[in-house]
Amino acid sequence: MNPIEILFFTIVLIFAAIGVVRGFLRELGATLIILVAIYIVADLLDSRRLLATGVRAVNTAYPNPIAGGLDRALSSETILFLLYTTIIIAVTFMSYQGDTLDFKGKNPPGLSGAFMGGLVGAINGYLVGGTIWAYMDKFGYPTKELGLIRPDLLSSFAKMLISYLPIPMLEPLLLPLVLILILLRVLK
């Protein structure tokens, strides 16, 4: 395995461990918020190109947006990747911090409760880590500009995993998933 797969599975495992501690009802609340964030970024911002045109215009008008930090301008793809990633990470952090959106009910006791919390936590890790990886892939791995993950070093396993990331798999289902989770939250 290469660094991208290790990073992805590490994120999933960290979220699973957090899910075991928090319980699946709190994790479902975080899942709802994360899915809303992914929907906003994937459907409203990215697919409608709301920010892409503005970023390209600013990048053309001001070719070196970070004075003294880089000897050349960041590409539009890098700026969009950083912006989308920042939104996903910030919303995820907020969904886990402070008063959280909890689903009503009681977590099952013992191993079944820990398993359910870990499972929903792992799904959240898949959503967050997978969305970031999907945008990294979509924008041509802009991390290579920073000397990090490069597309030419991806293993065949990583290339296979790309088709199973949240954006390619869930994009048409994001709004129905959000609506179902809202209904589940409201009905109980």
C-alpha positions in Angstrom: 0.0 0.0 0.0 1.1 3.5 -0.7 0.7 6.6 1.5 -2.7 7.6 0.1 -4.3 4.3 1.0 -2.6 4.3 4.4 -3.8 7.8 5.1 -7.3 7.0 3.9 -7.6 3.9 6.1 -6.0 5.7 9.0 -8.7 8.4 8.8 -11.4 5.7 8.6 -10.0 3.9 11.7 -9.7 7.1 13.7 -13.3 8.0 13.0 -14.3 4.5 13.9 -12.5 4.8 17.3 -14.3 8.1 17.9 -17.6 6.5 16.9 -17.1 3.7 19.5 -16.6 6.4 22.2 -19.4 8.7 21.1 -22.0 6.1 20.2 -23.9 5.7 17.0 -26.7 8.2 17.7 -24.3 11.0 18.0 -22.4 9.7 15.0 -25.5 9.7 12.9 -25.9 13.4 13.7 -22.4 14.0 12.4 -23.2 11.9 9.4 -26.1 14.1 8.5 -24.0 17.3 8.8 -21.1 15.7 6.8 -23.5 14.6 4.0 -25.0 18.2 3.9 -21.5 19.6 3.6 -20.6 17.1 0.8 -23.9 17.9 -1.0 -23.1 21.7 -0.8 -19.6 21.3 -2.1 -20.3 18.6 -4.7 -23.6 19.7 -6.0 -24.0 23.4 -5.4 -20.4 24.6 -5.6 -18.5 22.1 -7.8 -21.0 20.8 -10.3 -22.5 24.2 -10.9 -19.1 25.7 -11.1 -20.1 28.6 -8.8 -16.6 29.1 -7.4 -14.5 27.8 -10.3 -15.1 30.8 -12.6 -14.4 33.3 -9.8 -11.2 31.5 -8.8 -10.0 31.4 -12.4 -10.7 35.1 -12.8 -8.9 36.1 -9.6 -6.0 33.7 -10.5 -5.7 35.4 -13.9 -6.0 39.0 -12.5 -3.7 38.3 -9.6 -1.2 35.6 -10.6 0.7 35.4 -7.3 -2.0 35.5 -4.6 0.5 34.5 -1.8 3.1 37.2 -1.7 6.5 35.9 -0.8 5.2 32.4 -0.1 5.5 30.9 -3.5 7.5 31.9 -6.5 4.6 31.1 -8.8 0.8 31.2 -8.5 -1.2 28.3 -7.3 -3.2 26.7 -10.1 -7.0 27.1 -10.1 -7.3 23.4 -9.4 -5.1 23.7 -6.3 -7.1 26.6 -5.0 -10.4 24.8 -5.5 -9.1 21.7 -3.9 -7.9 23.6 -0.9 -11.2 25.5 -0.7 -13.4 22.4 -0.9 -11.2 20.4 1.5 -11.2 23.3 4.0 -15.0 23.4 3.8 -15.3 19.7 4.4 -12.8 19.6 7.3 -14.3 22.7 8.9 -17.8 21.4 8.8 -16.7 18.0 10.1 -14.9 19.6 12.9 -17.9 21.7 13.8 -20.2 18.7 13.7 -18.1 16.9 16.3 -17.4 19.9 18.5 -19.5 21.4 21.3 -23.3 20.8 21.2 -23.8 18.2 18.5 -26.8 17.1 16.6 -27.8 13.8 18.3 -30.5 11.4 17.2 -33.0 10.5 19.9 -33.0 7.1 21.6 -30.6 5.0 23.6 -27.4 3.5 22.4 -27.4 -0.3 22.7 -25.3 -1.4 25.6 -22.1 -3.4 25.4 -20.4 -4.7 22.2 -23.4 -4.1 19.9 -23.5 -0.4 20.8 -19.7 -0.1 20.4 -19.9 -2.0 17.1 -22.7 0.3 15.8 -20.8 3.4 16.9 -17.6 2.2 15.3 -19.5 1.3 12.1 -21.1 4.7 11.7 -17.9 6.4 12.7 -16.0 4.5 10.0 -18.7 5.6 7.5 -18.0 9.2 8.6 -14.3 8.6 8.1 -15.0 7.1 4.6 -17.1 10.2 3.8 -14.6 12.7 4.9 -11.4 11.0 3.8 -13.0 9.7 0.6 -14.3 13.1 -0.4 -11.0 14.7 0.1 -9.3 12.0 -1.9 -12.0 12.2 -4.6 -11.3 16.0 -5.0 -7.6 15.3 -5.0 -8.1 12.9 -7.9 -10.5 15.2 -9.7 -8.1 18.1 -9.6 -5.1 16.1 -10.7 -3.5 15.6 -7.2 -2.5 19.2 -6.6 -0.7 18.0 -3.5 2.2 17.1 -5.9 2.9 20.8 -6.0 3.7 20.6 -2.3 5.8 17.4 -2.7 3.1 15.2 -1.2 0.9 12.5 -2.9 1.7 12.1 -6.6 -0.6 10.4 -9.1 2.2 8.5 -10.8 2.9 6.6 -7.6 -0.6 5.3 -7.1 -0.8 1.6 -6.7 -3.3 -0.5 -8.7 -5.3 -0.9 -5.4 -5.5 2.9 -5.0 -6.7 3.3 -8.6 -9.3 0.7 -8.0 -10.5 2.4 -4.8 -11.0 5.7 -6.6 -14.2 4.5 -8.2 -15.6 3.6 -4.7 -15.0 7.0 -3.1 -18.1 9.1 -2.0 -18.2 11.6 -4.8 -18.3 9.1 -7.7 -20.5 6.7 -5.8 -22.9 8.8 -3.8 -23.3 12.1 -5.7 -26.7 11.2 -7.2 -27.9 9.9 -3.8 -26.7 12.8 -1.6 -29.9 14.7 -1.4 -32.1 11.6 -0.8 -29.6 10.4 1.9 -29.8 13.9 3.6 -33.6 13.9 3.5 -33.8 10.4 4.9 -31.5 11.2 7.8 -33.5 14.4 8.5 -36.7 12.4 8.5 -35.2 9.9 10.9 -34.0 12.7 13.2 -37.4 14.4 13.2 -39.7 11.3 13.5 -38.1 9.8 16.6 
